[in-house]
């Protein structure tokens, strides 16, 4: 997986800088791009992602912003393999340490899926560090829908052993390529070979962790910065209308809560042009 990561960065046309900062929970690696004097924006990937999950956004936004795409600690990137508790404020403390390590007082934050949950945890710990917030395909507003919540059982040792044994025999590059190609063709898209290889490596080598549940009302109210919430029209994991309803009821400065047409949970890659344009408009003008 780390060989794939290094090759993907080396083959990218984006002028990334590889940076590692210390935190109280361990080293944190990130990829930075854009002018150092541009407005800082921190990008937080979803549960199975890395900093490279943001390639379509960095390619467009790095001319206008100083982007910091994090490898979230304990995930499958190059940061320390330390998984923090979902039940307290450790992730908020970690993220505040990263901002300090970058020499920033505050920044705008863009999170997708579990990355959005981490923005809320930072707000509960240090709301003054957040200039603006964009929450996409948000985990942390409402519970995961059935039957996806059954994935929690994969964390049990007996189930994990069974899944790993089966995947070792049936998950091959060819089967992953075929399944992804059929799925993407049904949506009129073509899979990226680099992304297919990453998906294969995840299935073979990554130990999945079930995402945390919704944050409390008091924590959500702590996110006082101007906020944009975007949920996909084809979102499968969460009830879109319930999520937007909770955001509208509790976020102090929600500038917009939107259902983005034609995209699903992976909206950042489903329609990068649409998402990038919306990000630029909000980050530059908060509208």
C-alpha positions as CSV (number, residue, x, y, z in Angstrom):
1,X,0.0,0.0,0.0
2,X,2.8,2.4,0.8
3,X,4.6,1.5,-2.5
4,X,1.3,2.4,-4.3
5,X,1.2,5.7,-2.4
6,X,4.8,6.7,-3.3
7,X,4.3,5.7,-6.9
8,X,1.0,7.7,-7.2
9,X,2.6,10.8,-5.7
10,X,5.6,10.4,-8.0
11,X,3.4,10.0,-11.1
12,X,1.2,13.0,-10.3
13,X,1.5,16.2,-12.2
14,X,0.6,18.1,-9.0
15,X,3.6,19.8,-7.3
16,X,3.0,18.2,-3.9
17,X,5.2,18.8,-0.8
18,X,5.4,15.9,1.6
19,X,5.3,17.2,5.2
20,X,5.3,15.5,8.6
21,X,4.3,17.3,11.8
22,X,4.4,16.0,15.4
23,X,1.3,15.6,17.5
24,X,0.7,14.3,21.0
25,X,-0.6,11.1,19.4
26,X,2.1,10.5,16.9
27,X,3.5,11.8,13.6
28,X,1.1,13.0,11.0
29,X,1.9,13.1,7.3
30,X,0.3,15.3,4.7
31,X,0.6,16.5,1.2
32,X,0.7,20.3,0.7
33,X,0.2,22.2,-2.5
34,X,-0.4,25.8,-3.6
35,X,1.2,29.2,-2.7
36,X,2.4,29.4,0.9
37,X,0.7,32.8,1.3
38,X,-2.7,31.7,-0.1
39,X,-5.6,31.1,2.3
40,X,-5.0,27.8,4.1
41,X,-7.5,24.9,3.6
42,X,-7.2,21.5,5.4
43,X,-8.6,18.5,3.5
44,X,-9.8,15.5,5.5
45,X,-10.5,12.2,3.7
46,X,-13.0,9.5,4.5
47,X,-12.4,6.3,6.5
48,X,-10.6,4.3,3.9
49,X,-8.9,7.2,2.1
50,X,-5.6,9.0,2.1
51,X,-4.4,12.5,1.2
52,X,-4.5,11.3,-2.4
53,X,-8.3,10.9,-2.2
54,X,-8.3,14.7,-2.9
55,X,-6.4,14.5,-6.2
56,X,-9.3,16.0,-8.3
57,X,-9.7,18.9,-5.9
58,X,-6.0,19.6,-5.4
59,X,-5.5,19.7,-9.2
60,X,-8.0,22.6,-9.5
61,X,-7.8,24.4,-6.1
62,X,-4.1,24.6,-5.6
63,X,-3.7,27.7,-7.6
64,X,-6.1,29.7,-5.3
65,X,-5.4,28.1,-1.9
66,X,-2.7,26.6,0.2
67,X,-4.0,23.1,0.5
68,X,-3.0,20.6,3.2
69,X,-4.4,17.1,2.4
70,X,-3.9,15.0,5.6
71,X,-3.3,11.3,6.0
72,X,-5.6,10.9,9.0
73,X,-3.8,9.2,11.9
74,X,-4.6,5.6,12.2
75,X,-5.9,5.3,8.7
76,X,-4.2,3.8,5.7
77,X,-1.9,6.6,4.7
78,X,1.6,7.5,5.9
79,X,0.7,8.9,9.4
80,X,1.3,6.9,12.6
81,X,-0.8,3.7,12.8
82,X,-2.5,4.8,16.0
83,X,-6.3,4.6,16.1
84,X,-7.8,7.1,18.6
85,X,-11.0,6.7,20.5
86,X,-14.3,7.7,18.9
87,X,-15.8,8.2,22.3
88,X,-14.0,11.3,23.5
89,X,-12.1,14.3,22.1
90,X,-8.9,12.7,21.0
91,X,-9.4,13.3,17.3
92,X,-10.2,17.0,18.0
93,X,-7.0,17.3,20.0
94,X,-5.0,15.6,17.3
95,X,-6.4,17.9,14.6
96,X,-5.6,21.0,16.6
97,X,-2.1,19.7,17.1
98,X,-1.8,19.4,13.3
99,X,-2.9,23.0,12.8
100,X,-0.3,24.1,15.3
101,X,2.4,22.0,13.7
102,X,1.7,23.7,10.4
103,X,2.2,27.1,12.1
104,X,-1.4,28.2,11.5
105,X,-3.7,30.0,13.9
106,X,-6.8,29.0,11.9
107,X,-7.8,27.5,8.5
108,X,-10.8,26.5,6.5
109,X,-11.6,22.8,6.7
110,X,-13.1,20.5,4.1
111,X,-14.2,17.0,5.2
112,X,-15.8,14.2,3.3
113,X,-17.7,11.4,5.2
114,X,-15.7,10.6,8.4
115,X,-13.5,13.7,7.6
116,X,-16.6,15.8,8.3
117,X,-17.0,14.1,11.7
118,X,-13.5,15.1,12.5
119,X,-14.2,18.8,11.7
120,X,-17.1,18.6,14.2
121,X,-14.7,17.1,16.8
122,X,-12.2,19.9,16.2
123,X,-15.1,22.4,16.7
124,X,-15.9,20.8,20.0
125,X,-12.3,21.1,21.1
126,X,-11.0,24.3,19.5
127,X,-13.7,26.1,17.5
128,X,-11.6,29.2,17.1
129,X,-9.2,27.3,14.7
130,X,-12.0,27.0,12.1
131,X,-12.3,29.8,9.6
132,X,-14.9,28.1,7.4
133,X,-16.2,24.5,7.2
134,X,-17.4,22.4,4.3
135,X,-19.0,19.1,5.3
136,X,-19.6,16.6,2.4
137,X,-21.4,13.3,2.5
138,X,-21.5,13.9,6.2
139,X,-20.9,11.2,8.8
140,X,-21.8,12.6,12.3
141,X,-25.3,14.0,11.7
142,X,-27.4,10.8,11.6
143,X,-26.8,7.1,12.0
144,X,-25.6,4.9,9.2
145,X,-28.6,3.3,7.4
146,X,-29.5,-0.4,7.5
147,X,-28.0,-2.7,6.2
148,X,-24.7,-0.8,6.2
149,X,-24.6,-0.7,10.0
150,X,-24.1,-4.5,9.9
151,X,-20.5,-3.8,8.8
152,X,-19.8,-3.1,12.5
153,X,-19.6,-6.9,13.0
154,X,-16.6,-7.1,10.8
155,X,-14.6,-5.7,13.7
156,X,-15.2,-8.8,15.7
157,X,-12.2,-11.2,15.6
158,X,-14.2,-14.2,14.5
159,X,-15.9,-12.4,11.7
160,X,-12.8,-10.6,10.7
161,X,-10.9,-13.9,10.4
162,X,-13.6,-15.4,8.2
163,X,-13.7,-12.3,5.9
164,X,-10.0,-12.1,5.6
165,X,-9.8,-15.8,4.8
166,X,-12.4,-15.5,2.0
167,X,-11.1,-12.3,0.6
168,X,-7.6,-13.8,0.3
169,X,-9.0,-16.4,-2.1
170,X,-11.6,-14.5,-4.1
171,X,-10.3,-10.9,-4.2
172,X,-7.9,-10.5,-7.1
173,X,-7.0,-7.6,-9.3
174,X,-9.1,-9.1,-12.1
175,X,-12.2,-9.5,-10.0
176,X,-11.9,-6.0,-8.6
177,X,-11.3,-4.6,-12.1
178,X,-14.3,-6.4,-13.5
179,X,-16.7,-5.4,-10.6
180,X,-15.6,-1.7,-10.7
181,X,-15.8,-1.5,-14.5
182,X,-19.4,-2.9,-14.5
183,X,-20.4,-0.5,-11.7
184,X,-18.8,2.5,-13.3
185,X,-20.2,1.7,-16.8
186,X,-23.7,1.6,-15.3
187,X,-23.1,5.3,-14.3
188,X,-21.5,6.3,-17.5
189,X,-18.0,6.7,-16.1
190,X,-14.6,5.0,-16.6
191,X,-12.6,3.7,-13.7
192,X,-9.2,5.1,-13.0
193,X,-6.6,2.3,-13.1
194,X,-4.7,3.9,-10.2
195,X,-7.9,4.0,-8.1
196,X,-8.6,0.3,-9.0
197,X,-5.3,-0.7,-7.7
198,X,-5.9,1.1,-4.4
199,X,-9.3,-0.5,-4.0
200,X,-7.7,-3.9,-4.5
201,X,-5.0,-3.2,-1.9
202,X,-7.7,-2.0,0.6
203,X,-9.7,-5.2,0.2
204,X,-6.6,-7.4,0.6
205,X,-4.6,-5.6,3.3
206,X,-6.7,-3.0,5.2
207,X,-8.5,-3.7,8.5
208,X,-11.7,-1.8,8.3
209,X,-12.9,0.2,11.2
210,X,-16.6,1.0,11.6
211,X,-17.1,4.8,11.6
212,X,-18.2,6.7,14.7
213,X,-21.8,7.6,15.3
214,X,-23.5,11.0,15.3
215,X,-22.0,13.8,17.4
216,X,-24.1,15.3,20.3
217,X,-26.2,18.4,19.9
218,X,-23.9,20.5,22.1
219,X,-20.9,19.5,20.0
220,X,-22.7,20.3,16.8
221,X,-23.6,23.8,18.1
222,X,-19.9,24.4,18.7
223,X,-19.3,24.6,15.0
224,X,-19.9,28.3,14.8
225,X,-17.9,29.1,11.7
226,X,-19.7,29.7,8.3
227,X,-20.6,26.2,7.2
228,X,-21.6,24.5,3.9
229,X,-23.2,21.0,4.1
230,X,-23.5,19.0,0.9
231,X,-25.2,15.6,0.6
232,X,-25.4,13.6,-2.6
233,X,-28.7,12.8,-4.4
234,X,-27.5,9.2,-4.6
235,X,-26.2,8.9,-1.1
236,X,-26.6,5.3,0.1
237,X,-25.2,5.4,3.7
238,X,-27.3,8.2,5.3
239,X,-30.8,9.6,5.2
240,X,-30.0,12.8,3.3
241,X,-33.1,14.7,4.4
242,X,-32.7,13.8,8.0
243,X,-29.0,14.8,7.9
244,X,-29.8,18.2,6.4
245,X,-32.7,18.7,8.9
246,X,-30.4,18.2,11.8
247,X,-27.8,20.5,10.3
248,X,-30.3,23.3,9.8
249,X,-31.6,22.9,13.3
250,X,-28.3,23.0,15.1
251,X,-25.5,24.6,13.2
252,X,-25.2,28.2,14.2
253,X,-24.0,29.6,10.9
254,X,-25.1,27.2,8.2
255,X,-24.9,29.2,5.0
256,X,-26.3,26.4,2.8
257,X,-27.5,22.8,3.1
258,X,-27.6,21.3,-0.3
259,X,-28.5,18.0,-2.1
260,X,-26.1,17.8,-5.0
261,X,-27.7,16.2,-8.1
262,X,-26.3,13.1,-9.8
263,X,-23.7,12.2,-7.2
264,X,-23.4,9.7,-4.4
265,X,-21.3,9.3,-1.3
266,X,-18.1,9.8,-3.3
267,X,-19.2,13.1,-4.6
268,X,-15.6,14.5,-4.8
269,X,-14.8,12.0,-7.5
270,X,-18.3,11.5,-8.9
271,X,-18.4,15.0,-10.4
272,X,-15.1,16.9,-9.6
273,X,-15.9,19.9,-11.8
274,X,-19.2,20.5,-10.0
275,X,-17.8,20.0,-6.5
276,X,-14.7,22.0,-7.2
277,X,-16.7,25.0,-8.4
278,X,-18.9,24.9,-5.3
279,X,-15.9,24.7,-3.0
280,X,-14.2,27.6,-4.6
281,X,-17.4,29.8,-4.4
282,X,-17.9,29.0,-0.7
283,X,-14.2,29.2,0.4
284,X,-13.7,32.5,-1.4
285,X,-17.1,34.1,-0.6
286,X,-18.9,31.9,1.9
287,X,-22.0,31.9,-0.2
